[in-house]
Amino acid sequence: MAGRGIPEEFLDGYARILADASATGRRLTRDELDSRRALGERAAEAGYGLRALVVAHLAATRVHWPAAASDSTLAAVEQAVDAVAEGYERAQLLAVRQEEAARREFIDDLLYGRSDLGLLAERAERFGLRLSHAHAVAVAQGDSGYDEGDTVPREVERALIGRFGERSILVTTKDGRLVCIAPGDQDDVLSYFAKQAYAVLDGGQVAIGRPQPGPGGVVHSYEEALNALDLAERLELDAPVLRAADLLVYPVLTRDRQAMADLVLSTLGPLRQARGGAQPLLDTLTAYFESGCVAAEAARRLSLSVRALTYRLDRIHKLTGASPADPVNRYTLQTAVIGARLLDWPAKEF
């Protein structure tokens, strides 16, 4: 052993280089430098530390120090050690890139659900996930897109690890969004992720999918979170954190698209007869329902007087035959209004 656990094979030819450089005063040849770099790469691939490799070279320098040593000998030592370190770092960089590529491929397969679930579960253990357990996914979306190595994802990941340790948490990016995967019984992790992501994104929204079991659970929870963000955009929901469990009624309402379209047209279609079209009256109904059917609050949201709002509600009643103030009619009207927003009516006719 050459010292610090480094085998002699990683110092092969070093003593000869010292002796020759000392005798001739020359610098290392290209072939000699390449051989040092190759040894550095091999040492890195074998799992030896760079510090131990440098110490081993210094120890060998003392052992093989030529009697006629001069500045050229020190220059040769410097060149040799520098070449070894260069090869070592090159191998390390390649290993990091390969690891990043493997991680990216795994994440893509995990979130798209396109890999064999058994093999996916085996690969997941390498990244700290046990897919036999239930998992939940949170997705954060801001005005800017982010990649894996950007500062923002790293800040969020550091905050999570600092708070919870490893705890089988995976923070990554997908399609410019931040993604956090955590065990399904650790909602505190996803809540903290939502808080941190919302802060560093300077706004935006975070959606949290429901815990889902098994190897395919991650992709199901991820899709729920994405659907929640899509619903928030279409329904203009401005809550900073959305939970898929709280939005289950909307997928139910749109499961039969044709039935919903029929409800929208039959209930709200007459609003198109109003001066200015259906949109102003549709906005009136939206504000009225969102304010808990309190006319004064709805008027404030629309920058109208209460009298003007009341006039609009009466106009809706006359056109549709349904009164927003009547409990029976209210449910039909509110469901139709939700359907209109989900189907982007009246901007899109169907």
Stockholm file with secondary structure:
# STOCKHOLM 1.0

chainA/1-350         MAGRGIPEEFLDGYARILADASATGRRLTRDELDSRRALGERAAEAGYGLRALVVAHLAATRVHWPAAASDSTLAAVEQAVDAVAEGYERAQLLAVRQEEAARREFIDDLLYGRSDLGLLAERAERFGLRLSHAHAVAVAQGDSGYDEGDTVPREVERALIGRFGERSILVTTKDGRLVCIAPGDQDDVLSYFAKQAYAVLDGGQVAIGRPQPGPGGVVHSYEEALNALDLAERLELDAPVLRAADLLVYPVLTRDRQAMADLVLSTLGPLRQARGGAQPLLDTLTAYFESGCVAAEAARRLSLSVRALTYRLDRIHKLTGASPADPVNRYTLQTAVIGARLLDWPAKEF
#=GR chainA/1-350 SS CCSTTCCGGGGTTHHHHHHHHHHHCCCCCHHHHHHHHHHHHHHHHTTCCHHHHHHHHHHHHHHTCCTTCCHHHHHHHHHHHHHHHHHHHHHHHHHHHHHHHHHHHHHHHHHHTCSCHHHHHHHHHHTTCCTTSCEEEEEEECSSCCCTTSHHHHHHHHHHHHHHCSTTCEEEEETTEEEEEEETTCHHHHHHHHHHHHHHTTSCEEEECCCBCSTTHHHHHHHHHHHHHHHHHHHTCCCSEEEGGGGTHHHHHHSSHHHHHHHHHHHHGGGGGSTTCSHHHHHHHHHHHHTTSCHHHHHHHHTCCHHHHHHHHHHHHHHHSCCTTSHHHHHHHHHHHHHHHHTTTTTSCC
#=GC SS_cons         CCSTTCCGGGGTTHHHHHHHHHHHCCCCCHHHHHHHHHHHHHHHHTTCCHHHHHHHHHHHHHHTCCTTCCHHHHHHHHHHHHHHHHHHHHHHHHHHHHHHHHHHHHHHHHHHTCSCHHHHHHHHHHTTCCTTSCEEEEEEECSSCCCTTSHHHHHHHHHHHHHHCSTTCEEEEETTEEEEEEETTCHHHHHHHHHHHHHHTTSCEEEECCCBCSTTHHHHHHHHHHHHHHHHHHHTCCCSEEEGGGGTHHHHHHSSHHHHHHHHHHHHGGGGGSTTCSHHHHHHHHHHHHTTSCHHHHHHHHTCCHHHHHHHHHHHHHHHSCCTTSHHHHHHHHHHHHHHHHTTTTTSCC
//
